[in-house]
């Protein structure tokens, strides 16, 4: 059994880009080589000279430890969002993530990225009849028209009472995607380059351990940016995953349930599936035992091939922050369990920020939404 994500087997971890060892000048510096940083670099590279800076290797951070669900659904209750901010806010949130999801699928196709992409549905399901689940549907159906409420369907390969189906979702190999996309970009990429400080002067000065970057604008796209911007915004959450070798019963879709914390699962291929969940704030090795018990109850016999835990970062209302921290210093964090489509949306918003354009969805992710 391996203690690493299966994506590190399909794309081995190694240094592919030089470290920064001198001073350079760029229009935009992007700190962080996960989905948010790579997506931002992708959009910005069309108009700006861009440097992408990663303290380890591209795709080795939180993004690389995900289960690669390409869902447009926020990792938060639709009902709670609507009650706090209104149905219009919820509708705009789903509209924004829906557009980002389409853009992500377009990026894969237009750039011919071989990342095992599968266009599928996702299912948010309950194992027994639940009135509160039906109320959640009342909010979701207003926000996302490409959904439906269904009863048990044996073709999906899991027993349940009811489910909300989100049509036209997806899944892929996250490391194949990130490294495939980076290889297409005409930007400067620096790995094993740790940012020590950011200073806002005439130009923004980004000091690393072995070199300096002068930039007109900077995007901080790391999981927890508090050490770089001196602002506590998020709490870390650990999520646990088992990769199971078995005769996979599931359809080629993605699934999560109503448990708190919820379980989520997907097929990788006919002989391999992923089961995740048991999220908590401190590492708990017993979480793997809970996952194993759940998987036996739902899917029968299997052999555990890989296990790992990944860190997610959550805000106090489970909606990300994407904002201008100081002049020309932009920050994105708090994506919880829905970072891949939200990360693409972030890239679109960051592109507008750097172009000085108003973005239709940026107010949803502002710190000012609490006022």
KAQUI-V504446 format. One line per field, one symbol per residue. phi: phi as a letter, one per 20 degrees, with the letter a starting at -180 (. if undefined). burial: I if it has 16 or more other C-alpha atoms within 10 Angstrom, else O. Layout:
phi->???
burial->???
//
This chain:
phi->.debfffeefcffbfdcfefcbeccbfcdddpdeffffffffffffccecdddcfdcgmdegffdeemeddeefeafffffffedoffgfffffffffffffffffffffeleeclfcebddceccebgbffffffggffffecfecbecegcfffnbebebbdedfldabaeffffffffgfeeecedcdlcefebcdedgdeddedfcacdecfbcdecdgcegfedlbeccdfcecdcdddeaefeffecdcbcefcfedbbaeebfdbcdccqlgbecgcffgffffffgfffecneadfecbaccedcdefdmdfdcbefcgmddccanelecfffffffggfffffgfemdfdfdfffdffffee
burial->OOOIIIIIOOOOOOOOOOIIOOOOIIIIIIIIIIIIIIIIIIIIIOOIIIIIIIIIIIIIIIIIIIIIIIIIIIIOOIIOIIOOOOIOIIIIIIIIIIOIIOIIIOIIOOOOIOIOIIIIIIIIIIOOOOOOIOOOIOIIIOIIOOIOIOOOOOOIOIIIOIIIIIIIIIIIIIIIIIIIIIOOIOIIIIIIIIIOOIOIOOOIIIIIOOIIIIIIIIIIIIIIIOOOIOOOIIOIIIIIIIIIIIOIIIIIIIIIIIOOOOIIIIIIOOOIIIIIIIIOOOOOOOIIOOIIOIIOOOIOOIOIIIIIIIIIIIIOOIIIIIIIOOOIIIIIIIIIIIIIIIIIIIIIIIIIIIOOOOOOIIOIIIOOOOO
//
